[in-house]
Amino acid sequence: MTIRLLGERDAEAFLSLRKQINEETSFMLREPDENAMLAQQQLEQFRCQSSQDSLLILVAEHGEQLVGFLIGERGVRQRNRQRLGLMIGILQAFTGQGMGTQLFMAMEDWARRQGILRLELTVMTANQAAVALYQKCGFEIEGTMRRTMLIDGAYIDEYIMAKLLH
């Protein structure tokens, strides 16, 4: 398995990966059509040279197949440029194999070089596997946001989790 920066040649595979992950789990924030639009927007933003210090997309590759990703999006205002919001997705067949940990380690290395002080993410409280991964990587639960999403007629709570780098 290889962790690397998303490349221009990965565009189609990245969009396909995002679609497949979204079909495998209900733990992603967006509905399938919303996720497809976001993935395309992030890909376009990533291609733009001016975003190189504010957006990082890492992918995990197994053989020739993309099997996971971690996106880090830096705050765009002067007052929040020290924050990096994170979003991860891994194909179900590849969970539990250390890929998430490797993605987070690579993202953290980049964040430290950029002078970022805080990594943050949200996670559905019911997604205990993800919570365990994030805690293993040094993230702490800072609070619970109640009823932040409506999924299949049920309201869902989320944790806000963060890791301070300095």
N, C-alpha and C positions, 0 to 999 in steps of 0.2 A: 504494500500500500504506500502511496506517495501523497504527501500534502504539498500543494503548490498554489501559486497565484493563478487565478483564472486568466486564460489567454484568449486572444481573438478567435482562435480556431475552435474554442469550446462553446461558442454561442448556442448552437443548436442543442448540444448535449446538456448544457446548463439548463436551458428552458425545459427540456425533456425531464431532467432530474427533478426540477422543481414541481413539475406536473405530477410525476410519479409519487413523490413524497406526499404531496397534498392529497392524492387518492388513497394512500396507505393509512393515513392518520387523520384524526379530527383534532389533534393538538396544535395545529397551525392556526395562526390568528385569522387569516383571510379565507374566504370561500374560494373554490377552484378558479372561477373566472377573475376574481379580484387578484388572486395570487399570480395568475398568468400575466396580467397587466403589470403588476409590480415587478415581476421577474424581468420583463422586457425593459421597463423603465430603469431598473438597477443596472442591467446590462449596458444600456445606452449611457447612463451616467458614468459607469466604470470605464467605458471607452474614452470618455472625455478627459483629456490631459489635466484640466484644471481641478479635477476631483481626486487626483492621485494621493493627496495628503488627507482627504476626508472620507474616502470610501475604500475599503479593502474587501475583496471577495477571494476567499481561499476555497479550494476544492480538494476533496479526497478522491484519489483515483486508484482503482483496483484493476490491474491490467490496463486495458484501453477504455474502461468504463468509469464515468463519474458516479460516485456512490454517496457523496456527502458534500456539504458546503457549510461555511461559516462566514457571515457577512458582518462587517464592522462599519458602522456609520458614525462619523465624528460630528459633534455639535457644530453648527455652522455660524453661530454668533460668538462674538468675542468672549461673552460671559460663560459659554458652555463648551468651548473648544477642548476642554480637558476631559470631556465625557465621550465615551464610545458606546453606542447602543449596539447590541449584538442580536443576531438571529441565526439559529443553526437548524439544519435538517440533514438527516441520515436515513438512507433506505433501511427498512426494517430488517432485511437480510444481513445487514452489516452492523447492526447495533450490538453493543456489548463486547466489541473487539478492540477497544482502546482508541478508536478513530476520533471520537469526540474530544478526548483528552489531548490528542495530538493537534487537533484543529485549534483548541483553546490555547495550547502552549505556543503555537506559531503566531496566533493573533496577539497574544500578550507580548511576545518579543517585538512585534511591529509597533504595538501601542507604546511600549516603553521608549522605543527609538523616536517616536513622534512626540514624546513629552505628555502623553495622555495619563491622567491620574486615576480615572475611574472607568471601570467596565461595568455595564449594567444590562439587564435583560428582564423580561417578564416571562412567567411560566404558569400555566394552569396548575392550580393546587393539586388536582387529581393526577398530574403527570409525575408520579413519584420517581420513575426511572430518570427523567430529565433533572429533577430536583437533586437526586443523588449524584448525578454526573457533575452538576454545577457546584455542589458542595465539595465534592472531591477535588475540583479545580480551584477551590478557595473562595467561592462566592458564598455570601451570607444572605439570609432572608432579612430584608429590611422592613417588610410589612406585607399586609394582605390587602389587596384591592377587591372589594366585595362587588359581586354582580357586574363584572366588567363586560361580559359577553353573553349573548343569547345563542345557544347551540341546541338545535333540535328541541326547542321549546323549554329548555332548562337554562337558568342563569348559572354562570360559571364564575368562580373566584380565581384571582391570579395572585401570585407572589411577585413582588418586586425584589430582585436580587442584585447584589453588586459585589464587586471586588475592588478594593483600593490598592493601587500599585505603589504608592509612595507614602 
